[in-house]
Amino acid sequence: MAQFRRKPHRKSILRQDAVRVGGEVIEQQGVVRSTQLKKDPIKHRQKADAIGRIVGIASAVWLVEEESVYAGVHTEPLTLTHECITGGVMTTDNPEDESLLAVGDWVDFARLPDDPSRGVIIHVHKRSTRLFRYSPVEHRVHVIAANVERAVFVHAVTQPRFSRRLLDRHLVAAELGDVEPVIVFNKIDLGILPEVENAMSFYRDQLGIRMCLTSTITGEGIESLRLLMRSATSVFVGASGVGKSALVNTCFGINLQAVRSISKKYQRGRHTTTNARLFHLPGSGQLIDTPGLREFALARIEAEQLALYFHDFDPYYPHCKYMPCTHTHEPDCAVRAAVESGEIDVERYESYLLIFESLVNQENL
């Protein structure tokens, strides 16, 4: 059942209460109430006259494409959109602890009578999948993209330096959101260091994750990347400077996104893309490009659950003496024994320990 969400108001109180829907009283519906809000969620939703998908944000408005756009074959990356505001009251089928709106969401909206190119978002449909992280600023789940089939995690082989720790966080987040991960190693024209080649081999051969090696300079791997994104909605995710925007431009053959060089002083990328944006791939499929994220905190996972998402641990943890086992300090831990014998990659285990510690600290906040 949909529940009301609204902009923060000093008189708003979040309550577990009963709601009358169609003459029937339904218990335990989370409704944001205030002195101005006492409405029927179903009646409120009937104000909408169109269904669409959020494809971007510009200033304070959300760009929404009508559902009919997805019925045909696309020859252009961008289509006509409605500039929609959220208004004061909305209903949503999604949990209260996550972003109210995200690029990729399907929504009901009402077009303005005097200007059909503008509208008001009335209701947010239930997300089938989502890629999300924990926002330490907002203390809530930040949905990076919604209703996506594939998360394309873009990492540079160098400039900026490749981080296995970040990639391991990416892979856990993809599984938490029911999204298929794809790894792109970009800038291969700059040369691949031995430690990066070892990482490629591990993720491809031991974990079985689909992978592309690309260069926007030589064009290598671009066609393979296009094929991986066909007939699905994919989201590009990666740190600033890894070349996401350059990959977008190369995949489409036109300059859709601005590109900047990395900082030579700090070997870090500079933010170029400021908001997520959905583009239509030629023929079929969609691609959501997102701003660079230097930090990626996991959400909706407890530290004790982390090992279940490190699938190279799967053959070993059932043999630990103590269950549950955190694989950090317990005696007779089969995972730690496998690390010592070389059966589990040491770098991978160290990554697990760092993420485990961060989750413990996050739980203690």
TORVOVO-915751 format. One line per 4 residues: number of its first residue (from 1); for each residue x, z, y of C-alpha. Coordinates in steps of 0.5 Angstrom, whole numbers, plus 500, padded with zeros to 3 digits. Example, Ala and Ser with C-alpha at 12.3 -4.5 7.8 and 13.67 -1.06 7.14 Angstrom:
<pts>
1	525,516,491 ~ 527,514,498 $
</pts>
This chain:
<pts>
1	500,500,500 ~ 503,498,507 ~ 504,504,512 ~ 505,504,519 $
5	512,503,523 ~ 512,504,530 ~ 517,504,536 ~ 520,511,537 $
9	515,515,541 ~ 516,523,543 ~ 509,524,540 ~ 510,521,534 $
13	510,525,527 ~ 511,522,520 ~ 506,526,515 ~ 504,525,508 $
17	497,525,509 ~ 490,521,507 ~ 488,514,509 ~ 481,511,509 $
21	482,504,507 ~ 475,500,506 ~ 471,506,505 ~ 476,509,500 $
25	480,515,501 ~ 487,514,499 ~ 492,520,498 ~ 499,520,500 $
29	500,515,505 ~ 506,515,509 ~ 503,514,516 ~ 506,514,523 $
33	501,517,527 ~ 500,519,535 ~ 495,520,540 ~ 494,513,541 $
37	495,511,533 ~ 489,512,528 ~ 488,505,525 ~ 486,502,518 $
41	492,498,515 ~ 488,493,512 ~ 484,492,518 ~ 491,492,523 $
45	494,486,518 ~ 488,482,519 ~ 490,481,526 ~ 495,476,524 $
49	494,468,523 ~ 500,466,520 ~ 506,467,515 ~ 513,466,516 $
53	520,468,515 ~ 525,471,520 ~ 531,467,521 ~ 534,470,527 $
57	534,474,533 ~ 535,472,540 ~ 536,478,545 ~ 530,482,544 $
61	526,477,540 ~ 525,475,533 ~ 526,468,531 ~ 520,466,526 $
65	519,460,522 ~ 512,458,519 ~ 511,458,511 ~ 510,451,511 $
69	517,449,513 ~ 519,451,506 ~ 515,446,503 ~ 519,440,504 $
73	526,437,504 ~ 531,439,510 ~ 535,434,513 ~ 537,439,519 $
77	540,446,519 ~ 535,449,524 ~ 527,448,525 ~ 522,450,530 $
81	521,457,531 ~ 516,462,534 ~ 519,467,539 ~ 516,474,536 $
85	516,481,539 ~ 515,487,534 ~ 509,490,539 ~ 508,497,539 $
89	505,498,532 ~ 507,494,525 ~ 505,495,518 ~ 511,495,512 $
93	511,494,505 ~ 518,497,505 ~ 521,504,504 ~ 521,508,511 $
97	529,509,510 ~ 531,502,511 ~ 531,497,517 ~ 524,495,519 $
101	526,488,520 ~ 532,484,517 ~ 533,476,517 ~ 530,473,511 $
105	524,478,511 ~ 517,475,510 ~ 512,477,515 ~ 505,476,518 $
109	505,475,525 ~ 499,473,531 ~ 501,467,535 ~ 499,468,542 $
113	493,464,545 ~ 496,462,551 ~ 503,460,548 ~ 503,459,540 $
117	511,458,540 ~ 511,466,541 ~ 508,471,537 ~ 507,479,535 $
121	509,481,528 ~ 504,485,525 ~ 506,486,518 ~ 513,486,513 $
125	512,484,506 ~ 515,487,500 ~ 523,485,500 ~ 524,482,493 $
129	532,483,494 ~ 536,486,499 ~ 543,486,501 ~ 544,493,505 $
133	549,498,507 ~ 549,505,510 ~ 549,505,517 ~ 553,512,520 $
137	550,511,527 ~ 543,510,525 ~ 544,515,519 ~ 539,510,515 $
141	540,504,510 ~ 542,498,514 ~ 539,491,511 ~ 544,486,512 $
145	539,480,509 ~ 533,480,505 ~ 530,476,500 ~ 536,473,498 $
149	539,471,491 ~ 546,470,492 ~ 551,474,496 ~ 557,470,498 $
153	563,475,499 ~ 568,471,503 ~ 575,474,503 ~ 581,471,506 $
157	587,471,501 ~ 591,472,508 ~ 590,473,515 ~ 587,478,515 $
161	590,482,509 ~ 586,481,503 ~ 582,488,501 ~ 580,490,494 $
165	577,496,496 ~ 572,492,501 ~ 571,487,495 ~ 569,493,490 $
169	564,496,495 ~ 561,489,496 ~ 560,488,488 ~ 557,495,488 $
173	552,493,494 ~ 550,487,491 ~ 548,490,484 ~ 544,495,488 $
177	540,490,491 ~ 539,486,485 ~ 543,480,488 ~ 548,476,485 $
181	555,476,487 ~ 559,470,489 ~ 566,471,491 ~ 570,466,496 $
185	577,466,497 ~ 578,463,503 ~ 584,460,507 ~ 588,458,501 $
189	592,453,505 ~ 596,459,507 ~ 599,460,500 ~ 596,465,495 $
193	600,472,494 ~ 601,474,487 ~ 597,480,488 ~ 591,476,490 $
197	592,471,484 ~ 592,477,480 ~ 586,480,483 ~ 582,473,482 $
201	584,473,475 ~ 581,480,474 ~ 574,479,478 ~ 573,472,474 $
205	576,473,467 ~ 574,480,466 ~ 568,481,470 ~ 565,474,470 $
209	564,473,477 ~ 563,466,480 ~ 568,464,485 ~ 570,459,489 $
213	577,458,492 ~ 576,454,499 ~ 580,451,505 ~ 577,449,511 $
217	583,445,513 ~ 584,441,507 ~ 577,441,505 ~ 578,444,498 $
221	573,448,494 ~ 567,446,500 ~ 563,442,495 ~ 564,447,490 $
225	561,452,495 ~ 555,447,497 ~ 553,447,489 ~ 553,454,488 $
229	548,455,494 ~ 544,450,492 ~ 536,451,491 ~ 537,459,493 $
233	538,463,499 ~ 545,466,500 ~ 548,470,505 ~ 555,470,507 $
237	558,477,508 ~ 565,479,510 ~ 570,482,515 ~ 571,479,522 $
241	577,473,521 ~ 576,471,514 ~ 573,465,516 ~ 565,465,515 $
245	564,461,521 ~ 569,456,520 ~ 566,455,513 ~ 559,455,515 $
249	561,449,520 ~ 565,445,514 ~ 559,446,509 ~ 554,443,514 $
253	559,438,518 ~ 557,440,525 ~ 559,446,529 ~ 554,451,528 $
257	558,457,529 ~ 563,459,534 ~ 570,460,531 ~ 576,465,534 $
261	583,466,531 ~ 585,473,529 ~ 589,478,533 ~ 596,477,532 $
265	597,484,534 ~ 593,488,529 ~ 592,482,524 ~ 584,483,524 $
269	579,478,526 ~ 575,478,532 ~ 568,478,532 ~ 565,471,533 $
273	558,471,530 ~ 554,477,533 ~ 547,476,530 ~ 545,474,523 $
277	542,467,523 ~ 539,463,517 ~ 540,455,516 ~ 537,450,512 $
281	542,447,507 ~ 541,439,506 ~ 536,438,501 ~ 535,445,498 $
285	537,452,499 ~ 538,457,505 ~ 544,460,508 ~ 544,466,512 $
289	551,467,516 ~ 552,475,518 ~ 557,478,523 ~ 563,481,521 $
293	563,488,518 ~ 570,492,518 ~ 566,498,515 ~ 562,497,509 $
297	559,504,507 ~ 554,504,500 ~ 547,507,501 ~ 542,509,495 $
301	548,511,490 ~ 550,518,488 ~ 558,519,487 ~ 556,521,480 $
305	553,514,479 ~ 558,510,481 ~ 562,509,475 ~ 556,505,472 $
309	557,500,477 ~ 564,499,475 ~ 563,495,469 ~ 570,495,466 $
313	569,502,465 ~ 563,500,460 ~ 567,500,454 ~ 570,507,455 $
317	566,512,459 ~ 561,513,453 ~ 567,516,449 ~ 569,521,454 $
321	568,529,452 ~ 564,531,457 ~ 558,527,459 ~ 556,526,465 $
325	564,525,467 ~ 566,523,474 ~ 573,520,471 ~ 576,524,476 $
329	579,531,473 ~ 575,532,467 ~ 580,533,460 ~ 579,528,455 $
333	576,523,459 ~ 576,516,456 ~ 577,512,462 ~ 583,516,465 $
337	586,515,458 ~ 585,507,459 ~ 588,507,465 ~ 594,510,463 $
341	595,506,457 ~ 594,500,461 ~ 587,498,459 ~ 584,499,465 $
345	587,496,472 ~ 590,501,476 ~ 588,498,482 ~ 581,498,480 $
349	581,505,478 ~ 584,507,485 ~ 579,503,488 ~ 574,507,484 $
353	577,514,486 ~ 577,512,494 ~ 569,510,494 ~ 568,516,490 $
357	571,521,495 ~ 567,517,500 ~ 560,518,497 ~ 562,525,496 $
361	564,526,503 ~ 557,522,505 ~ 553,527,501 ~ 556,533,505 $
365	554,530,512 $
</pts>
